[in-house]
């Protein structure tokens, strides 16, 4: 499955709702951003926020 999405001047990208639903991603989900073989990989992070707090760049509220 793939969809096209643009990047805003602030570096934000929208994940299409049908992809969010398929992956179980909701508003406020924490995501890991990784560069792998010249590709950007997003992974949903499971677990408590306490374990991730120091690694978060931005936290959706």
Residue frames as a rotation matrix with the C-alpha (Angstrom) as fourth column:
UNK 1
0.586 0.810 0.000 0.00
0.810 -0.586 0.000 0.00
0.000 0.000 -1.000 0.00
UNK 2
-0.606 -0.757 -0.243 1.29
0.755 -0.644 0.124 3.46
-0.251 -0.108 0.962 -0.78
UNK 3
0.692 0.716 0.092 0.00
0.719 -0.672 -0.178 7.03
-0.066 0.190 -0.980 -0.95
UNK 4
-0.267 -0.748 0.607 1.66
0.685 -0.591 -0.427 10.30
0.678 0.302 0.670 -1.89
UNK 5
0.743 0.413 -0.526 2.00
0.665 -0.546 0.511 13.03
-0.076 -0.729 -0.680 0.70
UNK 6
0.366 -0.606 0.706 3.84
0.223 -0.680 -0.699 16.35
0.904 0.413 -0.113 0.67
UNK 7
-0.132 -0.493 -0.860 6.09
0.989 -0.005 -0.149 17.91
0.069 -0.870 0.488 3.29
UNK 8
0.884 0.466 0.033 5.25
0.456 -0.876 0.157 21.32
0.102 -0.124 -0.987 4.78
UNK 9
0.397 -0.759 0.516 7.88
-0.170 -0.613 -0.772 24.08
0.902 0.218 -0.372 5.07
UNK 10
0.332 -0.226 0.916 8.15
-0.940 -0.158 0.302 23.09
0.076 -0.961 -0.264 8.77
UNK 11
-0.679 -0.672 -0.296 9.12
-0.671 0.732 -0.122 19.52
0.299 0.116 -0.947 7.79
UNK 12
-0.382 0.626 0.680 5.78
-0.487 0.490 -0.723 17.96
-0.786 -0.607 0.118 8.71
UNK 13
-0.843 0.172 -0.509 4.16
-0.388 0.461 0.798 15.18
0.372 0.871 -0.322 6.73
UNK 14
-0.015 0.915 0.404 0.62
-0.967 0.090 -0.239 13.88
-0.255 -0.394 0.883 6.86
UNK 15
-0.968 -0.153 0.199 0.09
-0.121 0.978 0.168 10.14
-0.221 0.138 -0.966 7.16
UNK 16
-0.504 0.831 -0.234 -3.10
-0.554 -0.103 0.826 9.30
0.663 0.546 0.513 5.25
UNK 17
-0.103 0.565 0.818 -5.94
-0.985 0.057 -0.164 8.21
-0.140 -0.823 0.551 7.53
UNK 18
0.827 0.453 -0.333 -6.41
-0.507 0.857 -0.092 4.80
0.244 0.245 0.938 5.87
UNK 19
0.066 -0.878 -0.474 -2.73
0.006 0.475 -0.880 3.98
0.998 0.055 0.036 6.49
UNK 20
-0.586 -0.211 0.782 -3.02
-0.723 -0.300 -0.623 5.16
0.366 -0.930 0.023 10.11
UNK 21
0.367 0.836 0.408 -6.04
-0.923 0.382 0.047 2.90
-0.116 -0.394 0.912 10.57
UNK 22
0.712 -0.142 -0.688 -4.31
-0.233 0.876 -0.423 -0.09
0.662 0.461 0.591 8.97
UNK 23
-0.223 -0.939 -0.263 -1.28
0.135 0.238 -0.962 0.32
0.966 -0.250 0.074 11.27
UNK 24
0.426 0.462 -0.778 -3.23
0.818 0.170 0.550 1.21
0.386 -0.870 -0.305 14.43
UNK 25
-0.746 -0.664 -0.058 -1.69
0.644 -0.696 -0.318 4.68
0.171 -0.274 0.946 14.62
UNK 26
0.437 0.896 -0.081 -3.80
0.879 -0.406 0.250 7.30
0.191 -0.181 -0.965 16.37
UNK 27
0.457 -0.225 0.861 -3.42
-0.084 -0.974 -0.210 10.98
0.886 0.023 -0.464 17.13
UNK 28
0.596 -0.303 0.743 -0.77
-0.801 -0.285 0.527 11.24
0.052 -0.909 -0.412 19.81
UNK 29
0.942 -0.329 0.057 0.98
0.328 0.944 0.039 7.97
-0.067 -0.018 0.998 18.89
UNK 30
0.405 -0.889 -0.212 4.75
-0.547 -0.422 0.723 8.16
-0.733 -0.177 -0.657 19.40
UNK 31
0.997 -0.064 0.047 6.78
0.073 0.504 -0.861 7.34
0.031 0.861 0.507 16.30
UNK 32
0.194 -0.980 0.029 10.43
0.214 0.071 0.974 6.38
-0.957 -0.183 0.223 15.82
UNK 33
0.937 0.011 -0.350 12.00
-0.322 -0.369 -0.872 8.03
-0.139 0.929 -0.343 12.76
UNK 34
0.243 -0.854 0.460 14.91
0.106 0.495 0.862 6.09
-0.964 -0.161 0.211 11.29
UNK 35
0.442 -0.219 -0.870 17.05
-0.883 -0.277 -0.379 6.50
-0.158 0.935 -0.316 8.15
UNK 36
0.086 -0.334 0.939 17.74
-0.100 0.935 0.341 3.11
-0.991 -0.123 0.046 6.59
UNK 37
-0.420 -0.354 0.836 19.34
0.724 0.424 0.544 2.59
-0.547 0.833 0.079 3.16
UNK 38
-0.997 -0.060 0.046 18.43
0.075 -0.837 0.542 6.10
0.006 0.543 0.839 1.96
UNK 39
-0.207 0.978 0.041 14.81
0.284 0.020 0.959 5.74
0.936 0.210 -0.282 3.10
UNK 40
-0.671 0.129 0.730 12.93
-0.687 -0.477 -0.548 7.25
0.277 -0.869 0.409 6.02
UNK 41
-0.433 0.495 -0.753 11.24
0.345 0.863 0.369 4.57
0.833 -0.101 -0.545 8.13
UNK 42
-0.323 0.431 0.842 8.51
-0.833 -0.552 -0.037 5.42
0.449 -0.714 0.538 10.66
UNK 43
-0.509 0.169 -0.844 7.75
0.324 0.946 -0.007 2.91
0.797 -0.277 -0.536 13.42
UNK 44
0.476 0.730 0.491 5.04
-0.355 -0.352 0.866 3.13
0.805 -0.586 0.092 16.06
UNK 45
-0.686 -0.724 0.070 6.58
-0.296 0.190 -0.936 3.02
0.664 -0.663 -0.345 19.54
UNK 46
0.498 0.771 -0.398 4.90
0.102 0.404 0.909 0.90
0.861 -0.493 0.122 22.18
UNK 47
-0.217 -0.568 -0.794 5.61
0.861 0.272 -0.430 1.20
0.460 -0.776 0.431 25.88
UNK 48
0.523 0.450 -0.724 5.48
0.799 -0.555 0.232 3.83
-0.298 -0.700 -0.649 28.57
UNK 49
0.821 -0.157 0.548 6.33
0.165 -0.855 -0.492 7.46
0.546 0.494 -0.676 27.91
UNK 50
0.830 -0.530 0.174 8.78
-0.374 -0.298 0.878 7.45
-0.413 -0.794 -0.445 30.84
UNK 51
0.313 -0.730 0.608 11.09
0.510 0.669 0.541 5.13
-0.801 0.141 0.582 28.88
UNK 52
0.161 -0.163 0.973 11.00
0.980 -0.089 -0.177 7.42
0.115 0.983 0.146 25.82
UNK 53
0.822 0.393 -0.413 10.85
0.470 -0.877 0.100 10.94
-0.323 -0.276 -0.905 27.32
UNK 54
0.194 -0.840 -0.507 14.52
-0.049 -0.525 0.850 11.81
-0.980 -0.140 -0.143 26.73
UNK 55
-0.657 -0.478 0.584 14.41
0.468 0.349 0.812 10.64
-0.591 0.806 -0.005 23.11
UNK 56
0.290 0.871 0.397 11.30
0.905 -0.114 -0.411 12.52
-0.313 0.478 -0.821 21.95
UNK 57
-0.804 -0.461 0.376 11.80
0.574 -0.766 0.289 15.49
0.155 0.448 0.880 19.65
UNK 58
-0.682 0.693 0.234 8.14
-0.633 -0.720 0.284 16.53
0.365 0.046 0.930 19.79
UNK 59
-0.884 0.466 -0.033 5.26
0.413 0.747 -0.521 15.19
-0.218 -0.475 -0.853 21.81
UNK 60
-0.554 0.776 0.302 1.74
0.033 -0.342 0.939 15.56
0.832 0.530 0.164 20.43
UNK 61
-0.950 0.269 -0.161 -0.69
0.156 -0.038 -0.987 16.83
-0.272 -0.962 -0.006 23.05
